[in-house]
Amino acid sequence: MTDINSLLQARYGTGTSSTSNVVTNPSLETLLQHRSVRNFLPQSLAPGTLEVLIAAGQSAATSSNLQTWSVVTIQDPNRKAKAAALSANQEFIRQAPLFLVFCADLRRLTQVSQQQQTPGVALEYTEMFIMATVDATLAAQNVSVAAESLGLGICYVGGSRNQPRELAELLHLPHRTIALFGLAVGYPDPAKPAAVKPRLPLHEVLHQETWDDDIEKQKEHFTAYDNAIASFNAGEKREGIPAWTERSALRVAGVENLNGREIWNEVLHERGFDLK
């Protein structure tokens, strides 16, 4: 079993001092060793794997047990290729034997309301879309951890939001459903292993009791993280990548960097998410 401190060192990067007296276990190892896999073997999942993964997703917490999410599974190569083209045209989606598209789903409660002859007025409010998004994300994370515990690799795909109308058409999504993100699942290619990417220093995201708004400390955190990411990129033979702070600032500098997602408010209204 891997020592917890070496796992923390990998998660936060070279030069980070991380010590813990916590005894590691398989669950912690799976979580702390997460990495995004973008190279998959051409190997199908074992029979029953999909059903177990979705059961793990359904085991996640869900607000008021309303279960406001659904998932579309794509294994057909032609449909997967079309989904990849609509999701930033990423080749690893085509490689992966399984592509899951997690959806906010208020259609089910619309149907329940109709059957129970109640107005369903709350379904027209922003809170319900937030709830559906949170529910779908919690379910997807359970699926991801379950997949990694089985020796599979995963990669989340935010690019599935780039063309929401077209993806909804491809998947035949009904009114009051919308695709939030994708998840590629498969066996990692051992010839092209993925590495654990460092995250921001723990104390940049951890606030004790109240928010710590010390700007000078934050600058130190940013510098430390820029250095950690630079070391990571050097180890991965990635050259010419800007520092995390520069790259992040550029990513949010203009609407053109939203890659088509600036239309989402409009599309949400079209699909019945009224967001009052």
C-alpha positions as CSV (number, residue, x, y, z in Angstrom):
1,M,0.0,0.0,0.0
2,T,1.4,3.4,-1.0
3,D,2.4,5.8,1.8
4,I,-0.1,8.6,2.3
5,N,2.6,11.3,2.3
6,S,4.0,10.2,-1.1
7,L,0.5,10.4,-2.5
8,L,0.1,13.9,-1.1
9,Q,3.5,14.9,-2.5
10,A,2.4,13.8,-6.0
11,R,-0.9,15.5,-5.7
12,Y,0.6,18.9,-4.7
13,G,3.8,18.7,-6.7
14,T,7.5,18.8,-6.2
15,G,8.8,20.8,-3.3
16,T,5.5,20.8,-1.4
17,S,5.7,19.9,2.2
18,S,2.8,17.5,2.9
19,T,2.7,15.3,6.1
20,S,-0.1,13.3,7.5
21,N,-0.6,10.6,10.2
22,V,-3.6,9.2,8.3
23,V,-3.2,5.6,7.4
24,T,-3.9,5.1,3.7
25,N,-6.4,2.6,2.3
26,P,-7.5,1.5,-1.2
27,S,-10.2,4.2,-1.3
28,L,-7.8,7.0,-0.5
29,E,-5.2,5.6,-3.0
30,T,-7.8,5.6,-5.8
31,L,-8.9,9.2,-5.1
32,L,-5.4,10.6,-4.6
33,Q,-4.0,8.9,-7.7
34,H,-6.6,10.2,-10.1
35,R,-5.4,11.3,-13.4
36,S,-7.1,12.2,-16.7
37,V,-6.5,9.4,-19.2
38,R,-6.5,10.3,-22.9
39,N,-5.0,7.2,-24.4
40,F,-7.1,4.0,-24.3
41,L,-6.6,0.4,-25.4
42,P,-9.0,-0.9,-28.1
43,Q,-10.5,-3.2,-25.5
44,S,-14.2,-3.5,-24.6
45,L,-15.3,-3.4,-21.0
46,A,-16.2,-6.6,-19.3
47,P,-19.9,-7.6,-19.4
48,G,-21.8,-6.0,-16.5
49,T,-19.2,-3.2,-16.0
50,L,-21.5,-0.5,-17.3
51,E,-24.3,-1.5,-15.0
52,V,-22.1,-1.5,-12.0
53,L,-20.7,1.9,-12.9
54,I,-24.2,3.4,-13.2
55,A,-25.3,1.7,-9.9
56,A,-22.3,3.4,-8.3
57,G,-23.5,6.7,-9.8
58,Q,-26.9,6.2,-8.5
59,S,-25.4,5.6,-5.0
60,A,-24.3,9.2,-4.9
61,A,-26.2,11.7,-2.8
62,T,-29.1,13.4,-4.5
63,S,-31.1,16.4,-3.2
64,S,-34.4,15.5,-1.6
65,N,-34.0,12.1,-3.4
66,L,-35.4,13.8,-6.6
67,Q,-32.6,12.2,-8.7
68,T,-32.6,15.0,-11.3
69,W,-30.1,13.5,-13.7
70,S,-29.8,10.9,-16.4
71,V,-26.9,9.6,-18.5
72,V,-26.7,8.6,-22.2
73,T,-24.2,5.8,-22.9
74,I,-22.5,5.7,-26.3
75,Q,-20.6,2.6,-27.5
76,D,-21.5,2.6,-31.2
77,P,-18.4,3.8,-33.0
78,N,-20.3,5.9,-35.5
79,R,-22.4,7.7,-32.9
80,K,-19.3,8.1,-30.7
81,A,-17.4,9.7,-33.6
82,K,-20.2,12.1,-34.1
83,A,-20.3,12.9,-30.3
84,A,-16.5,13.4,-30.4
85,A,-16.8,15.8,-33.3
86,L,-19.3,17.9,-31.3
87,S,-17.1,17.7,-28.2
88,A,-14.1,19.7,-29.4
89,N,-13.2,16.8,-31.8
90,Q,-11.1,15.0,-29.3
91,E,-9.6,11.7,-30.5
92,F,-9.6,10.0,-27.2
93,I,-13.4,10.0,-27.2
94,R,-13.3,7.9,-30.3
95,Q,-10.7,5.6,-28.7
96,A,-12.6,5.0,-25.5
97,P,-14.9,2.0,-25.6
98,L,-17.5,3.9,-23.6
99,F,-18.6,7.5,-23.7
100,L,-21.1,8.7,-21.1
101,V,-23.0,11.9,-21.4
102,F,-24.4,13.2,-18.1
103,C,-27.5,15.3,-18.4
104,A,-29.6,17.6,-16.2
105,D,-33.0,15.9,-16.3
106,L,-36.1,17.8,-15.2
107,R,-38.3,16.0,-17.7
108,R,-38.8,13.1,-15.2
109,L,-40.2,15.4,-12.6
110,T,-42.3,17.1,-15.3
111,Q,-43.8,13.7,-16.1
112,V,-44.3,12.9,-12.4
113,S,-46.1,16.3,-11.9
114,Q,-48.4,15.6,-14.8
115,Q,-49.2,12.1,-13.5
116,Q,-49.9,13.5,-10.1
117,Q,-51.9,16.4,-11.5
118,T,-49.7,19.0,-9.8
119,P,-48.5,22.3,-11.5
120,G,-44.7,21.7,-11.2
121,V,-44.1,25.5,-10.9
122,A,-40.8,25.1,-9.1
123,L,-39.4,23.3,-12.2
124,E,-39.3,26.8,-13.9
125,Y,-36.7,28.2,-11.4
126,T,-32.9,28.4,-11.5
127,E,-32.7,26.4,-8.2
128,M,-33.9,23.3,-10.0
129,F,-31.3,23.5,-12.8
130,I,-28.6,24.0,-10.1
131,M,-29.9,20.9,-8.3
132,A,-29.9,18.9,-11.5
133,T,-26.3,20.0,-12.3
134,V,-25.1,19.1,-8.8
135,D,-26.9,15.7,-8.8
136,A,-25.4,14.8,-12.2
137,T,-21.9,15.9,-11.1
138,L,-22.0,13.9,-7.9
139,A,-23.2,10.8,-9.8
140,A,-20.4,11.2,-12.4
141,Q,-17.8,11.5,-9.7
142,N,-19.0,8.2,-8.2
143,V,-18.9,6.6,-11.6
144,S,-15.3,7.9,-12.1
145,V,-14.0,6.6,-8.8
146,A,-15.8,3.3,-9.3
147,A,-14.2,3.0,-12.8
148,E,-10.7,3.8,-11.5
149,S,-11.1,1.3,-8.7
150,L,-11.7,-1.4,-11.4
151,G,-8.5,-0.4,-13.2
152,L,-10.2,1.7,-15.8
153,G,-9.2,5.2,-16.8
154,I,-11.5,8.2,-17.3
155,C,-11.5,11.7,-18.7
156,Y,-14.1,14.3,-18.2
157,V,-15.1,16.2,-21.3
158,G,-16.3,19.8,-20.9
159,G,-16.2,20.1,-24.7
160,S,-19.6,18.4,-24.7
161,R,-21.0,21.8,-23.9
162,N,-19.5,23.4,-27.0
163,Q,-22.5,22.6,-29.3
164,P,-25.4,21.9,-27.0
165,R,-28.1,22.1,-29.7
166,E,-26.4,19.6,-32.0
167,L,-25.5,17.2,-29.2
168,A,-29.1,17.3,-28.0
169,E,-30.2,16.4,-31.5
170,L,-27.7,13.6,-31.8
171,L,-28.8,12.0,-28.5
172,H,-32.5,12.7,-29.1
173,L,-32.7,14.6,-25.8
174,P,-36.3,15.5,-24.8
175,H,-37.6,18.8,-23.5
176,R,-36.2,19.8,-20.1
177,T,-33.0,17.8,-20.5
178,I,-29.6,19.0,-21.5
179,A,-26.1,17.5,-21.8
180,L,-23.7,18.9,-19.1
181,F,-20.5,17.0,-19.8
182,G,-19.1,13.8,-21.1
183,L,-17.0,11.1,-19.5
184,A,-14.7,8.8,-21.6
185,V,-14.1,5.4,-20.0
186,G,-11.8,2.6,-20.9
187,Y,-8.6,0.7,-20.2
188,P,-5.5,3.0,-20.1
189,D,-2.8,2.4,-22.7
190,P,0.2,1.4,-20.6
191,A,2.5,2.5,-23.4
192,K,1.3,6.1,-22.8
193,P,0.8,6.4,-19.1
194,A,-0.9,9.5,-17.7
195,A,0.7,11.3,-14.7
196,V,-0.9,12.8,-11.6
197,K,-1.2,16.5,-12.2
198,P,-0.5,18.8,-9.3
199,R,-3.3,20.8,-7.8
200,L,-3.3,24.2,-6.1
201,P,-1.8,24.3,-2.6
202,L,-4.2,23.0,-0.1
203,H,-4.3,26.3,1.8
204,E,-5.4,28.1,-1.3
205,V,-8.7,26.2,-1.4
206,L,-9.1,25.4,2.3
207,H,-10.6,28.2,4.5
208,Q,-10.9,27.6,8.2
209,E,-14.1,28.8,9.8
210,T,-14.2,32.1,7.7
211,W,-12.8,33.1,4.3
212,D,-9.1,34.1,4.4
213,D,-8.7,36.9,2.0
214,D,-5.0,37.5,2.4
215,I,-3.9,38.6,-1.1
216,E,-0.1,38.3,-0.3
217,K,-0.5,34.7,0.8
218,Q,-2.5,34.0,-2.3
219,K,0.3,35.4,-4.5
220,E,2.7,33.0,-2.7
221,H,0.3,30.2,-3.4
222,F,0.1,31.2,-7.1
223,T,3.9,31.3,-7.4
224,A,4.3,27.9,-5.7
225,Y,1.7,26.4,-8.1
226,D,3.2,27.9,-11.2
227,N,6.5,26.3,-10.2
228,A,4.8,22.9,-9.5
229,I,3.0,22.9,-12.9
230,A,6.3,24.0,-14.6
231,S,8.0,21.0,-13.0
232,F,5.2,18.7,-14.0
233,N,5.2,19.9,-17.6
234,A,9.0,19.5,-17.8
235,G,8.7,15.9,-16.6
236,E,6.0,15.3,-19.2
237,K,8.3,16.8,-21.9
238,R,5.7,19.5,-22.6
239,E,7.4,22.7,-23.8
240,G,6.1,26.2,-24.3
241,I,3.1,25.9,-22.0
242,P,2.4,29.2,-20.1
243,A,2.4,29.3,-16.3
244,W,-0.9,28.4,-14.7
245,T,-1.7,32.0,-13.8
246,E,-1.0,33.2,-17.3
247,R,-2.9,30.4,-18.9
248,S,-5.9,30.8,-16.6
249,A,-6.1,34.5,-17.1
250,L,-6.0,34.0,-20.9
251,R,-8.7,31.3,-20.7
252,V,-11.2,33.8,-19.2
253,A,-10.0,36.9,-21.0
254,G,-12.6,37.0,-23.7
255,V,-15.8,35.4,-24.8
256,E,-14.1,33.7,-27.7
257,N,-12.4,31.3,-25.2
258,L,-15.8,29.9,-24.3
259,N,-15.7,27.9,-27.5
260,G,-19.3,28.4,-28.3
261,R,-20.6,28.0,-24.8
262,E,-21.6,31.7,-24.6
263,I,-25.0,30.7,-26.0
264,W,-25.9,28.5,-23.1
265,N,-28.4,30.8,-21.4
266,E,-30.3,31.0,-24.7
267,V,-30.2,27.2,-25.2
268,L,-31.3,26.5,-21.6
269,H,-34.5,28.6,-22.2
270,E,-35.1,26.8,-25.5
271,R,-34.9,23.5,-23.8
272,G,-37.3,24.4,-21.0
273,F,-35.0,25.5,-18.3
274,D,-36.6,28.9,-17.6
275,L,-34.2,30.0,-14.8
276,K,-36.5,32.5,-13.1
